Amino acid sequence: MYLPLHQACYEVWGAESAGILLGALGRLFTRYTQLMGFTCRMDDLLMTGPSDAVRKRLIEESLAAGRLAAIDYADVANYSHDDQTRIIRQTLETTLRDDNMMKRLDAAYKKRAAASQKAIIGTLPGGLV
């Protein structure tokens, strides 16, 4: 936005003057945004009751994402719960010793978490007070 002004100042008066100009412009624009009300306070993030209930439900559902990611990673979806737990524990013991396997496990967790995160963030725009 003010790059040509800064460039001209730098070429005519040097780096120190150009730095002073950038500092002054930064303070000016910061003050302007404060005066015009560009804030992000707790009041800006209050949610309506129904939207907050949906958000809380989605957060509770997302708590299972870690186990589901481990089930996907260990490929034990067709096993009983007890067998899943035992095989996942064995798989994770091996995985924690190998960096490449950790990267694959991390990708599985991120994939599961991304869907939950997207759904939770989706409640914000229409649900804010």
N, C-alpha and C positions, 0 to 999 in steps of 0.2 A: 504494500500500500504506500509506504513512504520510502521505498528503496531508492528512487531517483534522488530524493532530497538527501538521504543519508550518503549516497554515493558522491553527490556533488560536494557535500561537506567534507567527506574523507579526502577527496582529490584537492580541494582548495586549502583546508586548514589542518589536515592530518588525522591520524587515528584517534588521538586523545579527544579532539573536538567531536569527531563522529561518535565516539563512545558516550560522551556527555549528552549529545543530541538523542541517542537511542535511549539512554536512561530517562531523560526528561519526557520523551514521548511515551515510554512505558508507564511512568507515573501518571501522565495525563490521561491515557486511555484506561488505566486501572481506576482512577478517580471517576471517570465518566461512567464506567460500567457500574460502579457503586452508586452513583447518583441516579442512574436510570433504573436501578432495581434488578440487575442481573445477579441473582443470588441462588443459592441452593441450601436452604435452611430446612429444619425438620418440618416446618409448616408447609413447605413445598412438596413434601413427600408423604403427607397424610393420605391414607386411602379410605375409600368408602367401606362400610361394613361388609357388603356382599363380596366386593373385590378382595378384601383382606381375608375373608373366609376361604375364598378360592385359592389365594396365595398360600395360606397356611396348609390347606389340604395338599397342594402340589409339593410343598416342602416336605411334608410327612411322607408322601409317596416317593419322593426322591431319595429318602434315607435307604431304601432298598436297592438303589442303583449300584452301590459298591458290591453287594453280594451278586447281583445279576451280572455285573461286569466280570467278576471272578468265575461265575458259572460259564459265561461265554468263553473266557480265556482258557479255562481248564476243559472245556467241551464236555460238561457233565450234565447237560440239561435233562437227559433221559434217565438219570439215576435217582434213587430215593434221597431224601433230605440228609440222612445220616451218611450215606455213601458220598454224596456231594461234599459234605463238610470234610470228610476224611481225605478225599482226593484233592480238594482245593488246598487243604493244609499242606499236603505233600507237594503239590505243584508249586505253591508259593515258597516253600522251603528251597526248592531248586531254583526258582526264578530269582529270588533275592540274591543269589550268588553270581548271577550272570547279567551283565549290563544290557546286552541285546534283548534278552528275555524281559528285562525290566521295562525297556522301551515299548515292547509289544503290550505288556500289561498296562502300562501308563496310557497307551493309545486306547485300549479297551475301556478303561475308566473314563477317559475324556469323552469318548463316543457316547457312553451312557449318561454322563453328567451334562453333556451339551444339550440333549433333548430336554432334560429337566430344567436346565437353566433357561432355555429358550421359552418354555412354557411359563415359567415364573416371571420372567421379564415381560412376557406378553400380557400379563395382568396389569401392568403399571399404567400404560397410557390412558386407558379408559376408566381406570379405577381410582385415579387420584382425586382428592377433594378440590 
